[in-house]
Amino acid sequence: MEKMKIEMVKEESNTKVQSKSEYFDAAKNIRLVPRFCEKTVDKYFPQFEKIAHNLNWPKPYWTTMLQSVFEGKAAEIYSALPSEKKFRL
């Protein structure tokens, strides 16, 4: 099901000519961010990167997309980071 959603969005974005100045709608794409699970962190980030690359998400938005699904310890750690470190990749 998740793969089908990703493929649909990918096809939709491939039919449009995208320019670097095009607006990125984070709200539209947030539903495609995989659910975060602390037990599988080692698999989570490569999965997220693959989705982000395949859908051509601009890197400056990656941290915003990631933090939206963090929970537990990951959310605590992210919240404790100074603002300037929260937005670096």
Backbone as a ProteinNet text record, in pm:
[ID]
protein_1_A
[PRIMARY]
MEKMKIEMVKEESNTKVQSKSEYFDAAKNIRLVPRFCEKTVDKYFPQFEKIAHNLNWPKPYWTTMLQSVFEGKAAEIYSALPSEKKFRL
[TERTIARY]
83.2	0	87.4	187.9	278.9	354	395.4	466.3	376.3	249	156	141	131.9	121.2	244.5	360.6	486.5	492.9	456.7	459.6	362.5	244.6	147.3	201.1	257.5	311.8	430.9	513	630.1	586.5	488.9	438.7	379.9	305.2	243.8	350.4	456.5	561.7	646.2	656.1	733.3	661.9	531	457.5	467.4	504.9	520.5	666.5	691.2	827.2	855.8	956.4	986.2	1107.2	1094.2	1207.4	1252.6	1375.5	1428.7	1353.3	1290.6	1218.5	1073.9	1033.9	897.2	870.3	752.8	711.6	699.4	755.3	744.1	632.8	533.2	419.3	444.3	500.8	533.1	407.1	298.5	173.9	123.4	141.1	97.4	184.5	312.5	407.1	425.5	381.8	404.9	344.6	236.5	171.6	255.8	355.9	441.9	565.4	583.8	696.3	664.5	756.4	727.6	715.2	637.1	620.1	753.7	780.4	905.7	888.2	985.5	985	1125.2	1135.3	1266.2	1339.2	1267.3	1329.5	1399.6	1362.7	1421.4	1487	1553.6	1616.9	1718.5	1793.1	1895.5	1837.6	1712.7	1647.6	1566.9	1525.2	1436.4	1500.6	1619.3	1679.2	1714.7	1770.1	1790.1	1657.9	1552.8	1421	1371.1	1384.8	1341.7	1419.6	1551.6	1634.4	1595.2	1566.7	1526.6	1396.9	1300.5	1173.3	1195.8	1272.7	1299	1368.1	1465.6	1534.6	1440	1365.4	1274.7	1166.7	1124.3	1019.1	1074	1206.1	1272.8	1238.8	1234	1210.3	1334.7	1321.1	1437.3	1498.3	1630.5	1698.7	1668.5	1652.1	1621.8	1493	1406.5	1280.7	1290.2	1398.1	1408.9	1394	1460	1451.4	1309.3	1241.3	1102.4	1014.7	1036.7	958.2	988.1	1116	1155.4	1099	1117.8	1075.8	925.7	850.7	705.2	661.7	748.9	712.6	791	886.4	963.9	873.5	904.8	834.1	931.8	894.5	979	1111.8	1218.7	1351.7	1396.6	1363.3	1402.8	1341.5	1216.1	1149.2	1213.2	1248.1	1313.9	1449.1	1527.4	1660.7	1649.4	1558.4	1540.9	1499.4	1408.4	1361.9	1473.1	1567.7	1677.6	1787.7	1788.3	1891.3	1874.5	1987	1976.7	1919.4	1848.6	1781.5	1873.7	1995.8	2085.2	2125.3	2121.4	2155.6	2034.8	1916.1	1795.8	1778.8	1836	1811.1	1930.1	2033.9	2149.9	2133.2	2182.3	2181.1	2321.4
-119.5	0	125.5	125.9	240.9	259	146.8	153.9	213	177	229	380	428.6	572.9	644.2	587.2	647.8	651.4	541.5	535.8	636.4	651.6	747.5	889.5	924.6	1059.4	1079.2	975.5	984.5	1007.4	930.7	947.1	1086.5	1130.8	1263.4	1372	1357.6	1459.2	1448.5	1330.1	1314.2	1374.2	1384.2	1439.8	1591.6	1651.3	1796.5	1832.3	1942.3	1992.7	2065.2	2016.2	2075.8	2166.7	2283.4	2374.7	2383.4	2429.6	2437.6	2539.2	2634.8	2736.9	2695.9	2576.6	2530.6	2512.3	2548.4	2538.3	2391.8	2357.5	2222	2219.7	2138.8	2128.7	2016.8	2053.9	1955.6	1886.1	1959.3	1901.3	1789.6	1806.4	1705.6	1579.8	1599.2	1487.9	1422.1	1487.7	1437	1298.1	1268.9	1137.6	1023.8	1058.5	956.5	925.5	1001.3	975	846.1	748.7	622.4	641.1	557	562.4	533.5	604.5	588.1	485.2	394.8	294.5	288.3	314.3	316.6	183.1	75.5	-57	-85	-12.1	-37.4	87.6	164.4	289.2	263.3	153.4	122.6	104.5	64.3	47.5	170.8	248.4	361.8	470.1	515.1	627.8	596.2	478.4	446.1	441.5	391.1	387.3	529.4	616.9	755.7	822.5	805.5	867.1	818.5	690.2	634.3	699.5	711.4	775.2	921.4	992.1	1134.3	1155.4	1070.8	1081.7	1049.1	939.8	897.8	1000.8	1073.4	1173.4	1314.8	1324.2	1453.6	1558.6	1517.3	1613.7	1699	1829.2	1916	1886.2	1871.5	1836.3	1930.6	2060.6	2148.1	2110.6	2033.3	1992.9	1858.4	1786.1	1651.9	1651.6	1743.5	1743.2	1773.5	1861.5	1892.7	1769.5	1699.2	1579.1	1471	1454.5	1353	1380.8	1503.8	1534.3	1518.8	1524.4	1511.1	1370.7	1272	1134.4	1081	1159.6	1114.1	1098.7	998.4	977.5	919.8	922.4	866.8	939.4	861.4	916.7	1005.3	966	1044.7	1184.5	1194.2	1324.3	1407.6	1343.6	1414.4	1470.3	1387.6	1429.8	1542.8	1528.3	1632.9	1764.6	1758.8	1879.8	1946.9	1868.2	1922.3	1986.7	1960.3	2018	2168.8	2242	2385.7	2405.1	2513.2	2538	2524.6	2576.4	2571.7	2428.7	2336	2197	2118.6	2165.6	2095	2097.4	2195.2	2210.9	2175.4	2118.7	2074.6	1929.5	1898.8	1758.9	1710
0	0	0	88.4	97.3	-34.7	-95.8	-223.9	-331.9	-329.3	-428.9	-414.8	-290.6	-267.2	-321	-291.1	-335.4	-487.1	-551.5	-697.5	-759.4	-699.2	-751.5	-744.4	-630.5	-614.6	-706.7	-720.7	-808.3	-953.1	-999.2	-1135.4	-1155.5	-1057.1	-1063.7	-1075.2	-997.2	-999.9	-1126.2	-1185.3	-1308.6	-1428.9	-1423.7	-1536.6	-1542.7	-1432.4	-1427.8	-1448.6	-1511.5	-1521.3	-1391.9	-1320.7	-1191.6	-1203.2	-1147.1	-1140.4	-996.4	-976	-840.7	-756.3	-819.6	-744.5	-714.7	-760.3	-737.9	-588.7	-547.7	-407.9	-367.2	-251.9	-198.3	-94.5	-117	-26.4	74.7	189.4	292.9	343.8	357	407.8	316.3	187	90.7	100	126.7	127.3	263.6	368.7	504.1	524.7	456.8	472.4	415.8	334.5	275.8	360.3	468	558	633	629.5	698.4	849.2	912.2	1058.4	1124.8	1232.6	1305.7	1416.1	1426.9	1532.7	1592.2	1721.7	1787.8	1778	1764.9	1760.2	1627.6	1522.7	1390.5	1332	1417.3	1373.3	1263	1272.7	1173.4	1033.2	1023.3	893.5	853.7	953.2	927.3	840.5	877.9	807.1	661.7	630.5	488.4	410.5	475.2	410.9	383.4	482.9	465.7	351.9	350.5	246.3	107.6	95.6	-33.9	-82.7	6.1	-29.1	-66.2	15.3	-9.8	-144.3	-175.8	-305.4	-421	-407.6	-515	-545.5	-442.8	-461.8	-481.5	-488.8	-512.7	-408	-281.9	-175.2	-157.4	-149.2	-125.9	11.8	15.8	141.3	257.3	233.8	348	422.2	361.6	425.1	496.3	478.1	534.8	686.3	754.8	901.3	948.8	878.6	913.5	896.1	787.2	760.3	865	897.9	995.6	1134	1180.9	1318.2	1337.3	1230.1	1241.8	1283.7	1265	1301.2	1420.6	1470.8	1586.6	1707.8	1786.5	1912.5	2013	2138.2	2242.5	2256.3	2268.5	2289.7	2173.4	2051.8	1934.6	1940.6	1979.9	1991.7	2101.8	2212.8	2323.2	2279.7	2212.5	2168.4	2067	1972.1	1870.7	1935.8	2030.7	2099.6	2178.3	2227.9	2307.8	2223.2	2092.8	2005.7	1993.6	1986.2	1958	1817.1	1795	1666.7	1546.6	1556	1439.9	1402.7	1496.2	1465.6	1414.5	1441	1398.2	1246.9	1181.9	1039.1	952	1009.4	930.9	891.7	773.5	728.8	711.3
[MASK]
+++++++++++++++++++++++++++++++++++++++++++++++++++++++++++++++++++++++++++++++++++++++++

